[in-house]
Amino acid sequence: MTRTLHLNAFLMNAGHHDAAWRHPGSQPERVTDLRYFQELARTAERGKLDSVFLADGLALWGKARYNALGGFEPLTLLSALAAVTEHIGLIATVSTTFDEPFHVARRFASLDHLSGGRAGWNIVTSGSVDEARNFGRDEHLEHTLRYERAREFVDVATKLWDSWEDDAIVLDKERGIYADTDKLHPVAHRGEHFGVAGPLNVPRSPQGHPLLVQAGSSEDGKEFAARYAEAVFTAQQTLADGQTFYKDLKSRLARHGRSEQDLLVLPGIAPVIGSTEAEAKALERELTELQVPEYGLAQLSGMLGVDLTGLPLDGPLPELPEERDINGNKSRFTLVAELGRREGLTLRELIARLGAGRGHRVFAGTPEQIADQLQEWFTHGAADGFNIMAPVLPTGLTDFVDHVVPILQRRGLFRSEYTGRTLRENYGLPRPANQYVRAAG
C-alpha cells in the first residue's frame, strides 16, 4: 500500500503568529464565536485533512495586553464542531496533572460517540507554575513525577474505555434486558495516584479508545510516546534534527511490543504562503514588524526559564541553565536555546524567529515550495505527516487548503477523498481490542 501524508490543522485563535491578531487578514473579534471555528473546521474538512487540533492550558498564557489570548475549553468546542462536520478528526488537549481519569475517559468517550468515532486526546502533563497555582499548589509537580502520574492516568483511562465490551448492550425488550452485565467490567484500580472502581458510565465508543496523541520530546516524553502514543506532535527546526527524532522515537517502539506503523510522527510547520516567494517573504516581514517586543520577550522568558526583562533586545542570549534544571517543557527549552546559539541570534532576532511557530519550523514560500518541503521531510525519514500551524487565521488555512493540498494530491502524496469514517481509519491505525476480552481469550 502506498504511504501517504497525514495532515492535522492546529487551530489557534487568530493564528499562530503572536502578531496575527493585528494583521488585516485575521478576525480576532471572532475568537469566542462558535461560527468562526465551525468555518475553520469545514475548511480543513474541505481539504480532506485528517484532523483538527486544539491546544489548551489551565492558566492564561502570556500577556493578554498584547495578544488575543484565552479560549474555549476544547472538548466543549469540539462537540459543537462534531455537529457540522462528518469526517475530520477532533483532537483535544487535556492535562493528566490537574484532572481525574474517570472525568477524562467519560468526556472523550462521549465525544467519540457524538462524532461517530472522531475523537483524539492530546495527552499533556502541564508545564507551568501558573497552572499549578490555579489548582491549589504553590509549585509545579516535578517533571519525572508528572510523567509517572500520566502513565498511571492513561492506564486507568484505557481500562475505563474497555469496561464495556463492544456487544454489552443487548436491547432485549421482550426479556427486559438492556445490557449483559457479564460484559461490564469493574476497573478495580488502586495505584499510587488513583483509585477507580469503574465501570465507566458510557458504553464503549466507536473507536474503542480515542486516538492517543502526545507532544513532549524530552527523554520522559519520548518514552511515554513509545509506550502509549499513536501520533506525536513535535517541533524540529532542520531536516537532520527531524530525521534524528523520527529514528529515535521509532526505534523505541519494539521494546513495548509495537511496530513502527503504530505511531505517526507529525512535526509542526507554520507555512507563510504567497503567490510568489517575494510575496511570502513580504508577509513574513509584515508580521515581524507587527510584533510587540514586550510580548515576545515574556514568551521567550517562559520558554527558557530565565527572566529576560530589561535585557537589551539587540544583545545576545544570557547564560542559561542546563536542561536538567528545567521543570517546564524541557525539549522546547533545548530547541530554543540551540537555535539562538547556533545562529548567534540577538534577543530581537530570536523573538522574530519564534513569532510564528514558538519553536516549530516556519517556512515562507510559494505553494509549490511548501509542498516541496513537506515532501522532502516525508520521503527522507523525518515525518509521517505534519501539524499545519497557519500563521494567520482564517486566511492561512484557506490558502493551504486551496493551494498546497491540490499540489500534494497531484503528486500522489495526499488523499483526494476520505475513505474511512473514524479518525483511526483516517490515520490508518487499528481499533484497539478490548483488554478484558483479550485477557479472557
N, C-alpha and C positions, 0 to 999 in steps of 0.2 A: 504493500500500500504506500502511495506517495506521501511523504511527510509534508505537511502544510503549516503555515504560521497560525499562531493563536494571538488574537488582539483583544486587549482589555482597554476600555475607556475609563480613565481615572478622572472623575468629576470633582472639581474643586471650585465652588462658589463662582467668582468672576473669572477664574482661570488660574493657572499655576504660577504665573509670574507675579511677584509681590507688588508690581505696579499695574497689574491688569485692570483693576477697578478704575484707574484713571484714564485708560485708553478708550477712545470713542467706539471701538468695536465691542466693548463689554457692556453688561447690563447689571451693575451692582445693586441697583434698586430692586432687582427681582430675586435676590438670593434667599428670600423667605417666601417665594411664590411657587407653589406646587407646579403650576403650569410650565414654568421655566425648566424645572428638572424633568418633567414629562417630555418636553420638547427635546431636551438633550438625549434622553434615553431612546426616544423614537429615531433621532438622527443616527445614534450608534447602531440601532437595530436595522435601519435602512442600509447601513454599510455592512451588514452581516457580521458585526463584531461579536466575539464570544460572550462578552460580559461588560457590565459597568461596575465600578468600584467606588465606594465612599470611604475615605479615611475618617478617623474620629479620634478625639481626645477628650479627656474628662476635666479639662480646665480651658480657660480662654487662652489660646496660643497667641503669642506675640502682642504687639501694641495695636489695639483696636483704633487708636488715634490715627494710624497711618495705613490701615488695610481693612478690607471688607472681611472681617473675621466673624467667627461664630457660625453655627449652622444647625441643621436638623439632626436629631437622633437618627442614625442611619437605618435601623430596621423599620422604624415608623415610616420613613420616606420611601424605602424600597417596597414596602407593602402597597403604597399608593402607586408606585411605578409598575408594579406587577399587573395592576388593573388595566393599564393602557399599552402593554407590550405582550408579545406572545412567545418570543424565542430567546431574547437576550438574557444572559445570566445576571444575577443581582447579588453582589458581594458586599458585605458589611463588615466593618472593623468593630470588634468587641474585645475588651480587655479581660484577661484572666486574673488580674491583680485586684480589681475592685468590683467583682461580680461573683455570682454563685453558679455552679454548674447546672443546677435544676432550672434556674431562670433562663440561662443562655440556651440550653438544649430545647426548652419549650418554645422560646421565641424563634429559633431557627427552624424547628420542625413546623411551626405554624407558617412561617414564610415559605417553606418548601411546599407545603400543601396549597397555600393561597396562590402560588405562582406556577403550580403544575410541575415542580421539580427544578427550580432555577436558583435556589439559594446557595450562597457561598459565605464562609466565615473566614475573614482575615484575622488570625489569632495574634494579638499583641499582648505584651506584658506591661505596657505603660512605661514611659521613660522619664518622667519629670517629678520633681518635688512638689510643684504646683498641683499636680493631680493628687498626690498623697495627702496634701493639706485640705483637699475637698472631701476627704474620707477619714477625717479624724486622726491623721498621722502627721507628726512633725517632720519625719524623714521618710524617704522612699525606701522600700524593701531593697535589700542588696541584690545585685544583678543575678548571681547564681541562684539565690533563693527564689527570685521571681520565676526563673525557668523551672525550678523544681515544682513550684506550685502549678505552673502552666501544664507540665506533664501530667500531674495527677488530675487537673481540671479536665483536660481533653479525654483522658481515660474514663472519667466518670460520665462526661457528656456522651461518649460513644456507647457506653453501657445503657444510658437512658434512651438513646435513639433506637437501640436494639431491644428494648424491654418489651416491645410489642412485636411479635412475629408478623410477617407480611400478611399471613392469612388468619390472623387472630379474630378478625371481625367476620362472623358467620351469617348474621342477619336472618336468623331462622324465626320468622314471625309466628309460625304455627306453634312451635315449642316454646316461644318466648325467650329465646336465647340470642342475645346480641353479640357477645364475644365469647370465644373459647378461652376460659381463664387459665387453662393449662399452657396457653401460648402467650401469657403475660408473665413477665419475669421480674421478681424483685431484684433491685440492684445490690442491696445489702452491702454498700461500700462504707468501710471505715478506714480512713487513712490518716496521714499526718496533717493534712489541711482540711479535709472534708469528710462529713458523714452524711450519706444519702441513702434513704431506704428504697425509693422507687416503688413501682414502675413510673415512667413518665405519664402524664395525663393527656398526651397527644399520641394517637396511633402512629406507627412507623410511616415515614413520609415517602413521596415518590422516589427520591434518590437514595433512600436508606439513611444516609448521612448527608448533610450539606457538603459541598466541596470544601476541603480544608486548605486554606491559604496562609502563608507566613511571610514575614517581610524583614526579619532580622538577619544580618550577615556576620555577626560575631561568632566566635567559636561555639558558644552555647546555642546561638540561633541556628547555626548550620547543623548541629547535631539534632536539635529539635526538629528542624525541617526534614532531615533524612529519616527520622522515625515517623513523623505524622503528616507532613505537608504533601499536598498533591499539586500545588502550584506555589511558586515563590516569586514575590515581587522584590527586586533587588536593584542596587544602584552601582554601576561601574562607569568610569569615565573613558576607558580605552578598550579597544578590541582585545588586546593582550590581557588586561585585567578581567574582562568578561569571560575569556576562554579559561583563565585560571580558576575563577569562581565556579564556572559551569562544570569543569572537570573534577574539581574538588568535591562539589556537592553530589554529583552523580556517583562518584567513587565511594561515597559513604553508604549508599543505599543497600548494597548487598549484605552488610552487617545486620540490617534489620529485615532481611528476607524479602527485599523489594528489588525490582528491576529498574533500569534507567527510564523506561517508558512510564513508570508510575509517578514521576514528578516532572512538572513543566517549569522551566526557568524563564521568567519574563522580566528582563531588565526594563527600567523606566527610561523613556526618551521624551523630551519636550521638543517637538518639531516646530520650528518657526518657518512657516511656509510662505513663499512668494512666487509669483508667476515667472520671475527671473531671480537669479541669485542676488543681484543688486537689490531687488525689492525685498527679499527676505532679510538681507543684512541691514537694510534701512529700518525694517520693522524691529529687528533686534536692538538696533541703536536707539530707536524711539522709546522702546520700553525701558532701556537702561537710563535714558535721560529723565524718565518719569519716576524713577526710584526715589524714595525718601531715605537718605543715608542713616538717619536715626533708627529706622525700622530694620534695615539690613544689618546694622551693627548689633542690634539687640538679638536678631535671629542668629547671627554668627556667634555671639557670646554664648547663646544657649547650646549650639552645636558643639562648641569647643570646651564648654565648661569653664570659661575664663571671662571675667567681666572686662570688656574692651572699651567701655565708656571713657571718653576723654582722650583716647589714643589718637594720634594723627592719622587721618584717613589715607594719606599718601605715604605712610610709613609701612614697614614690614610687619608680619605676624610677630607677636611677642613670644617669649619662651612658653612652651605648652607642657601640660602634664603628660604622663605616659598613658597609653590606652588602658592599662590595668587599673589605673586610678580613677577611671571614668565610670560613674554608676548610672549614666543615662544610656544613650544609643552609642555603643562602642564603635560599631562599624562605620557609622556616619561621621563620628569624630575623626577616625583614621583617614577616611576618604577625603574629608575637607582639609585636614592638616597636610596630607601628602600633596593634594592639588596645589595648595598655597606654596609649599616648599619647592615642589618640582618645577613650577613655572615662575618662582620668585615674585609672586603677586603681592601688591600692596593691599591693605585692607579694602580700599575703594574698588580695586580690580577684582578682589575675591567676592565682594558683595555683588558686583555686577555679574560675575560668572555664576553665582548661586541663585540669582534673582528668579530665573525661570524654572529651575529644577531642584533647588535645595540639595544639591549634590548629585542628582540624576543628570544624565548626559543631555546636553542641549545641542541641537543641530539646526542651523539655518540654511535653507536652500530651496530649490525647486521641488515639486512633487517627485520628479524623476530622481533627483539626487537623494531625497529622503528614502524613496523606495530602494535605491542602491545601498544605502547604509543599512537598512533593515535586512536586506538580502545578504549582505556581507556577514553580518553577525549571525544570521540564521544558518548560513551554509558553511561557516567556518568555526562551528563548535562553541558559540558564545551565547546562544539563545534558542528557545523553542518558540518564542513569540515576544511580544512587547506590551508594556504597560504605557499606553499613549497618554501623555500629560499635556494637553493643549495649553499653551501659554496664556491665551485669551479665549474666554468662552462668551457666546456660543460660536464665534467665527472660526476659531482654530479647529474645533471638532468638525464643523461643516466642511471646511477646506480639506481636512484629512480624508473624510468620507467621500467627498466629491472628486478629489484629485489624486490622492495617493492610493486609496483602495483599488480603483479601477486598474492602475498600473500593476499592482500586486496580483490582481485577478488575471490580467492578460499574461503575466509571467507564469501562471500556474502555481503561485505561491499561497493563494488565499481563496477561500470558498466563494462561489457565486450565489449559492443558496444554502440555507440551513438544511441539514439532513437529519438532525436529531431534535428531540423535544426538550431534553433536560440539559442543564449546564454540564453535567458529566459527559453527556453524549457530545456536546459541542467541543469539549476538551479532549475527547477520545479516551476517557477514563472509565474504568468499570464501576458498576454499582456494587458496594461492599456487601458481602454475605453477612447475615445476622450471626453474631458471635455465639448466641445461645443455641441456635440451630446447628452451627458448626461444631460446637462442643458436644452436643448430643449425638451428632453423626459420628 
